[in-house]
């Protein structure tokens, strides 16, 4: 499964084509839910077809193999986390030079949460895949480093140079803390406790206040 999924992801990333028909969109939405709940091995294409209100035969017309369907269903999460178009707002924030750290951080958390809403099943798929498929993990990490990590370190370095945050830690260490805290909130909010009554404004404000206090110059 690993090599097939990775090959399909590479092709999909290059093509970056949205679903072409309503049936295809239904299949992908159903696949995201079923794969997210069952995982690759336990999910059945018959169950996905039924959830999509179509036939397994039609499903395989669009996605000839289970691995290709899995990769296509996974792609929204990959795009949200690594592809430049999906991260343009975040990248603009990383590169903004006219924001104080508190405003920058709060906007960053809100942007990341907004980008992740609606793809919780795919995020669950992505996390599970990264934990179990070493080939996909290595490919994903390289894409993430290129699109996100370099910009994160550059932003932290700039804030340090401007005297807006503490300078007694390497920028890479501070960037890791920021990324970990922000992704931790998104995972908690959307995957670990989706039924809980979150006040996102209050939670994000508290998150930012704590981070600002810890990193203040």
Backbone as CSV, one residue per row, in Angstrom:
resi,resn,N_x,N_y,N_z,CA_x,CA_y,CA_z,C_x,C_y,C_z
1,UNK,0.828,-1.207,0.000,0.000,0.000,0.000,0.861,1.255,0.000
2,UNK,1.985,1.222,0.718,2.778,2.434,0.889,3.230,3.016,-0.442
3,UNK,3.876,2.189,-1.285,4.403,2.713,-2.537,3.276,3.152,-3.465
4,UNK,2.172,2.410,-3.504,1.038,2.790,-4.352,0.443,4.117,-3.910
5,UNK,0.261,4.282,-2.620,-0.300,5.528,-2.099,0.629,6.696,-2.365
6,UNK,1.911,6.514,-2.133,2.867,7.587,-2.358,2.903,7.979,-3.832
7,UNK,2.919,7.002,-4.723,2.905,7.307,-6.158,1.654,8.100,-6.537
8,UNK,0.514,7.691,-5.999,-0.734,8.386,-6.312,-0.722,9.808,-5.757
9,UNK,-0.174,9.995,-4.565,-0.086,11.332,-3.976,0.793,12.249,-4.827
10,UNK,1.901,11.737,-5.311,2.795,12.546,-6.139,2.096,12.995,-7.421
11,UNK,1.358,12.083,-8.037,0.634,12.432,-9.258,-0.443,13.467,-8.959
12,UNK,-1.214,13.249,-7.905,-2.285,14.178,-7.549,-1.731,15.549,-7.199
13,UNK,-0.609,15.587,-6.503,0.000,16.863,-6.141,0.413,17.640,-7.384
14,UNK,0.927,16.943,-8.382,1.338,17.601,-9.621,0.140,18.100,-10.411
15,UNK,-0.910,17.285,-10.447,-2.092,17.663,-11.228,-2.919,18.718,-10.522
16,UNK,-3.115,18.530,-9.188,-3.874,19.472,-8.376,-5.230,19.812,-8.990
17,UNK,-5.898,18.800,-9.531,-7.200,19.027,-10.154,-8.328,18.772,-9.156
18,UNK,-9.326,19.646,-9.096,-10.462,19.410,-8.209,-11.363,18.318,-8.774
19,UNK,-12.249,17.766,-7.950,-13.207,16.769,-8.460,-13.980,17.334,-9.639
20,UNK,-14.241,16.476,-10.642,-14.846,16.958,-11.884,-16.358,16.814,-11.923
21,UNK,-16.916,15.906,-11.133,-18.355,15.683,-11.175,-18.913,15.589,-9.755
22,UNK,-20.227,15.686,-9.669,-20.879,15.567,-8.368,-20.662,14.180,-7.767
23,UNK,-20.707,13.155,-8.600,-20.490,11.792,-8.114,-19.089,11.655,-7.527
24,UNK,-18.107,12.196,-8.225,-16.732,12.130,-7.730,-16.596,12.846,-6.388
25,UNK,-17.248,13.996,-6.247,-17.210,14.725,-4.982,-17.851,13.913,-3.864
26,UNK,-18.972,13.233,-4.177,-19.628,12.406,-3.162,-18.741,11.232,-2.756
27,UNK,-18.076,10.624,-3.730,-17.196,9.497,-3.429,-16.049,9.944,-2.531
28,UNK,-15.444,11.074,-2.853,-14.318,11.561,-2.057,-14.758,11.935,-0.646
29,UNK,-15.923,12.562,-0.524,-16.424,12.918,0.807,-16.692,11.662,1.627
30,UNK,-17.315,10.670,1.004,-17.591,9.416,1.698,-16.292,8.691,2.053
31,UNK,-15.334,8.703,1.135,-14.047,8.055,1.401,-13.337,8.707,2.569
32,UNK,-13.409,10.031,2.648,-12.790,10.718,3.773,-13.379,10.275,5.101
33,UNK,-14.696,10.133,5.125,-15.346,9.704,6.373,-15.004,8.253,6.702
34,UNK,-15.127,7.367,5.731,-14.931,5.933,5.997,-13.467,5.622,6.299
35,UNK,-12.556,6.152,5.492,-11.138,5.935,5.768,-10.747,6.556,7.106
36,UNK,-11.323,7.734,7.403,-11.017,8.394,8.668,-11.455,7.582,9.867
37,UNK,-12.565,6.863,9.722,-13.087,6.056,10.820,-12.438,4.672,10.890
38,UNK,-12.200,4.063,9.725,-11.767,2.663,9.680,-10.274,2.477,9.409
39,UNK,-9.639,3.476,8.783,-8.279,3.270,8.329,-8.261,2.611,6.967
40,UNK,-7.079,2.532,6.355,-6.976,2.013,4.992,-7.396,0.544,4.900
41,UNK,-6.840,-0.284,5.763,-7.033,-1.723,5.618,-8.459,-2.171,5.944
42,UNK,-9.076,-1.561,6.950,-10.404,-2.005,7.369,-11.537,-1.362,6.581
43,UNK,-11.250,-0.280,5.890,-12.297,0.362,5.080,-12.598,-0.497,3.854
44,UNK,-13.856,-0.568,3.491,-14.278,-1.351,2.330,-14.812,-0.414,1.254
45,UNK,-14.378,-0.644,0.028,-14.852,0.212,-1.058,-16.357,0.078,-1.246
46,UNK,-16.921,-1.069,-0.926,-18.375,-1.230,-1.021,-19.077,-0.303,-0.042
47,UNK,-18.514,-0.167,1.161,-19.103,0.728,2.160,-18.973,2.184,1.726
48,UNK,-17.844,2.516,1.097,-17.654,3.885,0.613,-18.650,4.190,-0.501
49,UNK,-18.819,3.256,-1.415,-19.772,3.456,-2.505,-21.190,3.637,-1.963
50,UNK,-21.543,2.822,-0.978,-22.876,2.936,-0.383,-23.062,4.292,0.285
51,UNK,-22.041,4.747,1.014,-22.128,6.053,1.675,-22.214,7.185,0.661
52,UNK,-21.627,6.968,-0.516,-21.663,7.982,-1.570,-22.919,7.883,-2.430
53,UNK,-23.783,6.903,-2.114,-25.022,6.675,-2.851,-24.744,6.381,-4.326
54,UNK,-23.769,5.496,-4.519,-23.455,5.054,-5.869,-23.070,3.584,-5.801
55,UNK,-22.567,3.038,-6.889,-22.188,1.629,-6.916,-20.667,1.499,-6.834
56,UNK,-20.221,0.316,-6.410,-18.785,0.070,-6.362,-18.197,0.112,-7.769
57,UNK,-18.964,-0.326,-8.746,-18.505,-0.281,-10.127,-18.235,1.152,-10.564
58,UNK,-19.136,2.068,-10.216,-18.937,3.477,-10.556,-17.732,4.043,-9.820
59,UNK,-17.601,3.663,-8.567,-16.448,4.127,-7.776,-15.141,3.791,-8.483
60,UNK,-15.031,2.552,-8.968,-13.784,2.128,-9.596,-13.589,2.741,-10.980
61,UNK,-14.629,3.301,-11.580,-14.450,4.044,-12.822,-13.644,5.318,-12.560
62,UNK,-13.893,5.926,-11.407,-13.187,7.151,-11.045,-11.842,6.860,-10.397
63,UNK,-11.776,5.820,-9.597,-10.569,5.485,-8.846,-10.305,3.986,-9.010
64,UNK,-9.451,3.621,-9.961,-9.260,2.208,-10.314,-8.756,1.319,-9.176
65,UNK,-8.059,1.909,-8.178,-7.567,1.099,-7.072,-7.940,1.759,-5.749
66,UNK,-7.945,0.952,-4.724,-8.226,1.460,-3.377,-7.162,2.466,-2.945
67,UNK,-5.904,2.209,-3.308,-4.822,3.119,-2.946,-5.003,4.481,-3.604
68,UNK,-5.466,4.500,-4.857,-5.702,5.774,-5.533,-6.847,6.542,-4.888
69,UNK,-7.882,5.820,-4.489,-8.996,6.462,-3.798,-8.531,7.023,-2.462
70,UNK,-7.742,6.251,-1.735,-7.219,6.697,-0.449,-6.385,7.959,-0.611
71,UNK,-5.506,7.973,-1.597,-4.656,9.137,-1.828,-5.487,10.363,-2.201
72,UNK,-6.495,10.169,-3.037,-7.345,11.293,-3.439,-8.125,11.847,-2.257
73,UNK,-8.599,10.960,-1.377,-9.330,11.412,-0.194,-8.401,12.103,0.792
74,UNK,-7.140,11.683,0.819,-6.156,12.257,1.731,-5.660,13.617,1.273
75,UNK,-5.756,13.884,-0.025,-5.112,15.055,-0.609,-5.549,16.391,-0.005
76,UNK,-6.830,16.604,0.364,-7.182,17.903,0.959,-6.362,18.240,2.202
77,UNK,-6.073,17.245,3.033,-5.272,17.489,4.229,-3.825,17.775,3.859
78,UNK,-3.317,17.058,2.853,-1.949,17.304,2.403,-1.823,18.721,1.868
79,UNK,-2.800,19.128,1.065,-2.790,20.476,0.501,-2.868,21.516,1.613
80,UNK,-3.764,21.310,2.568,-3.937,22.270,3.655,-2.665,22.441,4.471
81,UNK,-1.855,21.381,4.554,-0.668,21.427,5.402,0.628,21.735,4.660
82,UNK,0.668,21.520,3.349,1.965,21.640,2.675,1.983,22.452,1.391
83,UNK,0.886,22.564,0.691,0.930,23.175,-0.638,0.800,24.688,-0.531
84,UNK,1.571,25.385,-1.332,1.647,26.838,-1.229,0.282,27.514,-1.352
85,UNK,-0.560,27.028,-2.299,-1.856,27.683,-2.483,-2.700,27.575,-1.220
86,UNK,-2.690,26.416,-0.582,-3.484,26.229,0.616,-2.955,26.980,1.805
87,UNK,-1.678,27.369,1.740,-1.057,28.038,2.879,-0.733,29.498,2.589
88,UNK,-1.275,30.056,1.519,-0.860,31.393,1.141,-1.117,32.407,2.258
89,UNK,-2.300,32.319,2.893,-2.561,33.234,4.000,-1.540,33.064,5.105
90,UNK,-1.251,31.818,5.449,-0.286,31.562,6.499,1.099,32.038,6.093
91,UNK,1.490,31.779,4.872,2.801,32.218,4.393,2.890,33.738,4.398
92,UNK,1.810,34.413,4.023,1.809,35.871,4.076,2.020,36.354,5.508
93,UNK,1.403,35.643,6.457,1.574,36.008,7.863,3.007,35.784,8.325
94,UNK,3.575,34.629,7.928,4.969,34.369,8.313,5.868,35.501,7.834
95,UNK,5.554,36.049,6.675,6.432,37.036,6.054,6.053,38.477,6.378
96,UNK,4.932,38.698,7.092,4.500,40.062,7.410,5.499,40.732,8.347
97,UNK,5.845,41.972,8.071,6.834,42.685,8.887,6.219,43.839,9.674
98,UNK,4.915,44.052,9.518,4.288,45.214,10.152,3.355,44.830,11.298
99,UNK,3.463,43.594,11.807,2.589,43.128,12.876,3.378,42.946,14.163
100,UNK,2.738,43.269,15.307,3.345,42.896,16.575,3.162,41.399,16.766
101,UNK,3.959,40.804,17.637,3.953,39.354,17.775,2.587,38.829,18.203
102,UNK,1.903,39.517,19.131,0.632,39.029,19.640,-0.421,38.971,18.539
103,UNK,-0.536,40.041,17.759,-1.503,40.062,16.656,-1.154,38.998,15.617
104,UNK,0.118,38.897,15.318,0.587,37.909,14.346,0.233,36.496,14.788
105,UNK,0.520,36.166,16.038,0.288,34.811,16.534,-1.203,34.484,16.558
106,UNK,-2.027,35.411,17.044,-3.465,35.153,17.117,-4.046,34.953,15.722
107,UNK,-3.626,35.771,14.777,-4.108,35.627,13.404,-3.652,34.305,12.802
108,UNK,-2.444,33.895,13.152,-1.909,32.638,12.646,-2.742,31.450,13.118
109,UNK,-3.098,31.434,14.409,-3.891,30.329,14.947,-5.263,30.301,14.289
110,UNK,-5.889,31.456,14.136,-7.218,31.507,13.511,-7.154,31.027,12.061
111,UNK,-6.128,31.427,11.341,-5.990,31.022,9.949,-5.816,29.518,9.835
112,UNK,-4.961,28.954,10.694,-4.737,27.512,10.664,-6.025,26.750,10.995
113,UNK,-6.795,27.246,11.969,-8.050,26.585,12.321,-9.050,26.667,11.177
114,UNK,-9.151,27.834,10.561,-10.086,28.001,9.451,-9.713,27.097,8.272
115,UNK,-8.412,26.948,8.010,-7.966,26.100,6.913,-8.283,24.629,7.170
116,UNK,-8.420,24.269,8.452,-8.598,22.858,8.813,-10.056,22.473,9.018
117,UNK,-10.927,23.439,9.151,-12.341,23.112,9.341,-12.870,22.407,8.087
118,UNK,-13.728,21.439,8.306,-14.340,20.749,7.179,-13.537,19.592,6.640
119,UNK,-12.282,19.433,7.102,-11.480,18.304,6.624,-10.984,17.464,7.804
120,UNK,-11.749,17.437,8.897,-11.335,16.649,10.056,-11.093,15.174,9.717
121,UNK,-11.972,14.512,8.946,-11.681,13.109,8.597,-10.378,12.951,7.834
122,UNK,-10.109,13.880,6.934,-8.874,13.795,6.164,-7.651,14.050,7.047
123,UNK,-7.785,14.959,8.009,-6.682,15.187,8.948,-6.415,13.935,9.772
124,UNK,-7.485,13.256,10.174,-7.331,12.004,10.917,-6.612,10.969,10.045
125,UNK,-7.000,10.902,8.780,-6.322,10.009,7.840,-4.844,10.353,7.723
126,UNK,-4.555,11.644,7.607,-3.176,12.075,7.433,-2.322,11.701,8.636
127,UNK,-2.833,11.963,9.826,-2.072,11.636,11.039,-1.809,10.139,11.118
128,UNK,-2.835,9.336,10.861,-2.667,7.883,10.908,-1.669,7.414,9.859
129,UNK,-1.727,7.993,8.675,-0.823,7.598,7.599,0.616,7.958,7.937
130,UNK,0.817,9.145,8.506,2.175,9.559,8.867,2.763,8.663,9.950
131,UNK,1.900,8.082,10.777,2.366,7.201,11.851,2.664,5.785,11.366
132,UNK,2.101,5.403,10.237,2.200,4.000,9.813,2.880,3.802,8.468
133,UNK,3.055,4.850,7.692,3.604,4.721,6.334,4.854,5.588,6.233
134,UNK,6.016,4.958,6.353,7.267,5.709,6.394,7.558,6.422,5.078
135,UNK,7.224,5.810,3.951,7.470,6.452,2.658,6.673,7.746,2.522
136,UNK,5.393,7.689,2.867,4.554,8.888,2.798,5.030,9.915,3.814
137,UNK,5.420,9.475,4.994,5.889,10.418,6.025,7.097,11.211,5.532
138,UNK,8.059,10.520,4.954,9.260,11.208,4.479,8.913,12.217,3.379
139,UNK,8.037,11.816,2.464,7.622,12.720,1.387,6.899,13.936,1.949
140,UNK,5.999,13.702,2.904,5.227,14.793,3.501,6.140,15.750,4.260
141,UNK,7.058,15.207,5.049,7.948,16.046,5.847,8.787,16.941,4.954
142,UNK,9.283,16.413,3.854,10.074,17.241,2.944,9.234,18.374,2.369
143,UNK,7.996,18.078,1.971,7.111,19.127,1.455,6.812,20.159,2.528
144,UNK,6.574,19.695,3.752,6.262,20.605,4.859,7.463,21.499,5.184
145,UNK,8.647,20.924,5.183,9.842,21.726,5.458,10.016,22.823,4.411
146,UNK,9.772,22.488,3.165,9.959,23.454,2.091,8.930,24.572,2.150
147,UNK,7.668,24.225,2.399,6.577,25.190,2.322,6.330,25.942,3.624
148,UNK,6.576,25.301,4.762,6.159,25.883,6.035,7.338,26.181,6.959
149,UNK,8.170,25.185,7.175,9.179,25.306,8.221,10.166,26.446,7.974
150,UNK,10.652,26.587,6.764,11.621,27.643,6.473,11.033,29.024,6.742
151,UNK,9.769,29.200,6.353,9.112,30.486,6.590,8.900,30.724,8.079
152,UNK,8.618,29.662,8.830,8.414,29.794,10.278,9.685,30.261,10.963
153,UNK,10.804,29.646,10.637,12.078,30.033,11.245,12.447,31.459,10.851
154,UNK,12.196,31.829,9.606,12.504,33.185,9.146,11.674,34.224,9.907
155,UNK,10.402,33.918,10.158,9.538,34.848,10.881,10.025,35.018,12.317
156,UNK,10.346,33.918,12.982,10.837,34.004,14.358,12.145,34.782,14.416
157,UNK,13.031,34.531,13.473,14.306,35.251,13.414,14.073,36.745,13.275
158,UNK,13.129,37.108,12.422,12.834,38.531,12.232,12.295,39.165,13.510
159,UNK,11.378,38.487,14.213,10.845,39.022,15.470,11.961,39.175,16.509
160,UNK,12.895,38.240,16.526,14.020,38.362,17.450,14.890,39.566,17.095
161,UNK,15.187,39.730,15.834,16.022,40.847,15.394,15.367,42.190,15.686
162,UNK,14.030,42.220,15.642,13.293,43.456,15.909,13.077,43.681,17.402
163,UNK,13.521,42.736,18.233,13.373,42.877,19.674,11.968,42.634,20.178
164,UNK,11.133,41.934,19.379,9.744,41.694,19.765,9.560,40.419,20.584
165,UNK,10.504,39.499,20.498,10.476,38.294,21.321,11.891,38.017,21.832
166,UNK,11.987,37.143,22.799,13.263,36.852,23.441,14.296,36.314,22.450
167,UNK,15.587,36.626,22.773,16.669,36.245,21.874,17.571,35.163,22.462
168,UNK,17.215,34.657,23.651,18.102,33.714,24.330,17.862,32.261,23.929
169,UNK,17.048,32.038,22.903,16.815,30.694,22.381,17.024,30.709,20.873
170,UNK,17.480,29.591,20.308,17.604,29.520,18.844,16.228,29.689,18.197
171,UNK,16.161,30.365,17.068,14.860,30.568,16.413,14.168,29.258,16.054
172,UNK,14.948,28.231,15.731,14.355,26.938,15.401,13.588,26.361,16.588
173,UNK,14.115,26.537,17.792,13.446,25.998,18.978,12.129,26.730,19.229
174,UNK,12.141,28.051,19.092,10.916,28.824,19.294,9.891,28.477,18.217
175,UNK,10.344,28.330,16.977,9.426,27.969,15.889,8.776,26.621,16.162
176,UNK,9.542,25.667,16.689,8.967,24.357,17.006,7.885,24.479,18.075
177,UNK,8.114,25.322,19.069,7.109,25.511,20.115,5.834,26.108,19.530
178,UNK,5.980,27.137,18.712,4.819,27.798,18.112,4.027,26.821,17.245
179,UNK,4.720,26.085,16.382,4.044,25.125,15.513,3.357,24.048,16.339
180,UNK,4.038,23.539,17.363,3.474,22.470,18.188,2.221,22.927,18.923
181,UNK,2.266,24.119,19.509,1.111,24.635,20.254,-0.071,24.865,19.319
182,UNK,0.190,25.456,18.163,-0.902,25.766,17.238,-1.530,24.504,16.650
183,UNK,-0.695,23.563,16.209,-1.237,22.320,15.675,-1.928,21.518,16.771
184,UNK,-1.394,21.605,17.988,-2.034,20.920,19.110,-3.442,21.424,19.354
185,UNK,-3.643,22.735,19.221,-4.984,23.277,19.407,-5.926,22.803,18.300
186,UNK,-5.447,22.815,17.059,-6.281,22.374,15.940,-6.671,20.911,16.110
187,UNK,-5.705,20.061,16.478,-5.987,18.637,16.659,-6.967,18.421,17.801
188,UNK,-6.755,19.120,18.915,-7.675,18.997,20.052,-9.073,19.465,19.676
189,UNK,-9.136,20.594,19.009,-10.419,21.214,18.662,-11.225,20.373,17.676
190,UNK,-10.550,19.829,16.668,-11.267,19.169,15.580,-11.298,17.651,15.686
191,UNK,-10.303,17.048,16.351,-10.208,15.591,16.359,-10.405,14.970,17.735
192,UNK,-9.766,15.514,18.753,-9.821,14.884,20.071,-11.100,15.202,20.830
193,UNK,-11.581,16.425,20.693,-12.769,16.820,21.448,-13.717,17.646,20.587
194,UNK,-14.138,17.120,19.431,-14.986,17.906,18.530,-16.363,18.210,19.103
195,UNK,-16.833,17.373,20.059,-18.167,17.595,20.624,-18.151,18.614,21.760
196,UNK,-16.972,18.971,22.251,-16.890,19.913,23.368,-17.294,21.309,22.918
197,UNK,-17.767,22.088,23.859,-18.194,23.456,23.572,-16.986,24.390,23.696
198,UNK,-16.343,24.620,22.590,-15.185,25.511,22.559,-15.643,26.947,22.298
199,UNK,-15.052,27.867,23.013,-15.163,29.279,22.671,-13.851,29.632,21.986
200,UNK,-13.843,29.542,20.654,-12.590,29.708,19.939,-11.935,31.054,20.208
201,UNK,-12.730,32.104,20.291,-12.148,33.424,20.552,-11.402,33.436,21.882
202,UNK,-12.049,32.899,22.920,-11.420,32.886,24.246,-10.213,31.950,24.275
203,UNK,-10.338,30.785,23.640,-9.246,29.819,23.641,-8.030,30.359,22.895
204,UNK,-8.274,30.947,21.737,-7.163,31.471,20.942,-6.525,32.663,21.636
205,UNK,-7.342,33.490,22.273,-6.811,34.627,23.017,-5.927,34.162,24.173
206,UNK,-6.381,33.130,24.892,-5.580,32.583,26.000,-4.294,31.962,25.477
207,UNK,-4.418,31.219,24.383,-3.243,30.620,23.747,-2.201,31.695,23.416
208,UNK,-2.671,32.783,22.820,-1.772,33.849,22.408,-1.175,34.586,23.597
209,UNK,-1.983,34.819,24.628,-1.487,35.513,25.820,-0.376,34.721,26.496
210,UNK,-0.574,33.422,26.623,0.435,32.566,27.235,1.710,32.550,26.392
211,UNK,1.564,32.442,25.069,2.714,32.407,24.206,3.471,33.743,24.252
212,UNK,2.720,34.841,24.261,3.355,36.158,24.306,4.107,36.340,25.620
213,UNK,3.499,35.916,26.720,4.164,36.040,28.028,5.441,35.206,28.078
214,UNK,5.399,34.031,27.478,6.563,33.147,27.509,7.692,33.645,26.613
215,UNK,7.332,34.298,25.525,8.346,34.685,24.539,8.627,36.177,24.521
216,UNK,8.008,36.940,25.404,8.197,38.374,25.403,9.655,38.763,25.530
217,UNK,10.014,39.848,24.837,11.421,40.308,24.852,11.818,40.780,26.237
